[in-house]
Amino acid sequence: MFKVNDNYLKLPGNYLFSTIGKKVKEYKEANPDKDIISLGIGDVTQPLAPAIINSLHRAVDEMAVKETFRGYAPDLGYEFLRSAIAENDYVARGADISIDEIFISDGAKCDSGNIQEIFALDNKIAVCDPVYPVYVDTNVMAGRTGTYNTDTGLWSDVIYMPCKADNSFAPELPKETPDIIYLCFPNNPTGATIKKAQLQEWVDYANREGAVIIYDAAYEAYISEADVPHTIYECAGAKTCAIELKSFSKNAGFTGTRLGYAVVPKELKASDGTSLNALWARRHGTKFNGAPYIIQRAGEAVYSEEGKKQTAEQIAYYMNNARMIKEGLSEAGFTVSGGINAPYIWLKTPEKMNSWEFFDYLLTNANVVGTPGSGFGPSGEGYFRLTAFGTKENTEEAIRRINTI
Ligand SMILES: *Cc1c(COP(=O)(O)O)cnc(C)c1O
């Protein structure tokens, strides 16, 4: 009789979004006349920009003609897209990343989940707390995390780096040395970010300790402040210690279209001298058959003059929502952070209310839905995440309601 990979059985149920859905459904059923606004959405809502749609149409038409039809895409991605990425996201920022260090994928969720496969099972991971759940859960599936403590919500073999108000939601260098360090800036869920000098400290630490940093830069396009790094490769020495993950989901609305990439520098070597670039190329070529041609053409259009302008307008729209939420809640007396370099606002729940109590309070009294911070890790308890991905009208109305309860 076959058996399953019992690491999967160790996963605690991911109750967060299903619990939210259940609570909202119950409330709606009991109060059918109430109009509920969600500021909990972790997905873009604006349609793809015209430059992207035009490029998609052209590529679809090419597929209908014998001379321009394409079959399997190259495993690592088409050169037209990889060179647009190298030029715009790296060389233009003074980061010397070449085409053969860029691996096109169908998004950063897969890359952030899959990348752990190329590391030894006894490598120790360090994560921020609260955190995007994919990093830990995929290491649980691999069997790298030890045992789960249901009281604390922590894994015995994971190094947690609490991010709270007292450290401005920026992780501190851990006491115990990790092998693999997951960092995500601008951060989901806290919306926090770190300055270039702070990121340089992480790069220096990783190089000194022989650790690798997996840097999730999915929200890079939301950065508005000058001294916040857009890529970890702005830091000296990052090419010998860091992998960077990027996505077209949040900057250009590709959440349903699917496109992302990983940067694995050729200088990045394991302790025995093995090149991670070669290893990831091997893994990618074996388990991935390339992102679709039409989608890679759509991705290329993000870097056209029109595409840059149109996607910047969409980001400005979301960031105007973020500003409204942040200002509106501050005026209402809440303690808020984030929302300056990220579409997420992280708010401290009022005294004597934990994350879930505040969820219920907001749902019942303002008919507004958000996400309890405790769902992202124990250090998220007492916090609450609101997102800027709604419409301007709904965001305004939600803030108005919160201000009058
Ligand atoms: C949305 C998000 C991603 C992007 O995921 P895709 O698979 O590219 O859509 C990656 N990391 C974080 C932290 C995110 O919030």
Ligand as a Chemical Component Dictionary entry (heavy atoms), coordinates in Angstrom:
data_LIG
# 
_chem_comp.id                   LIG 
_chem_comp.type                 NON-POLYMER 
_chem_comp.pdbx_formal_charge   0 
_chem_comp.three_letter_code    LIG 
# 
loop_
_chem_comp_atom.comp_id 
_chem_comp_atom.atom_id 
_chem_comp_atom.alt_atom_id 
_chem_comp_atom.type_symbol 
_chem_comp_atom.charge 
_chem_comp_atom.model_Cartn_x 
_chem_comp_atom.model_Cartn_y 
_chem_comp_atom.model_Cartn_z 
_chem_comp_atom.pdbx_ordinal 
LIG C1 C1 C 0 2.055 38.386 -4.427 1  
LIG C2 C2 C 0 3.357 37.942 -3.903 2  
LIG C3 C3 C 0 4.261 37.273 -4.730 3  
LIG C4 C4 C 0 3.981 37.088 -6.199 4  
LIG O1 O1 O 0 3.444 35.883 -6.499 5  
LIG P1 P1 P 0 3.152 35.464 -8.000 6  
LIG O2 O2 O 0 3.216 33.992 -7.944 7  
LIG O3 O3 O 0 4.237 36.040 -8.868 8  
LIG O4 O4 O 0 1.811 35.997 -8.364 9  
LIG C5 C5 C 0 5.482 36.879 -4.204 10 
LIG N1 N1 N 0 5.812 37.150 -2.933 11 
LIG C6 C6 C 0 4.978 37.813 -2.113 12 
LIG C7 C7 C 0 5.419 38.131 -0.744 13 
LIG C8 C8 C 0 3.727 38.213 -2.574 14 
LIG O5 O5 O 0 2.886 38.853 -1.744 15 
# 
loop_
_chem_comp_bond.comp_id 
_chem_comp_bond.atom_id_1 
_chem_comp_bond.atom_id_2 
_chem_comp_bond.value_order 
_chem_comp_bond.pdbx_ordinal 
LIG C1 C2 SING 1  
LIG C2 C3 SING 2  
LIG C2 C8 DOUB 3  
LIG C3 C4 SING 4  
LIG C3 C5 DOUB 5  
LIG C4 O1 SING 6  
LIG O1 P1 SING 7  
LIG P1 O2 DOUB 8  
LIG P1 O3 SING 9  
LIG P1 O4 SING 10 
LIG C5 N1 SING 11 
LIG N1 C6 DOUB 12 
LIG C6 C7 SING 13 
LIG C6 C8 SING 14 
LIG C8 O5 SING 15 
# 
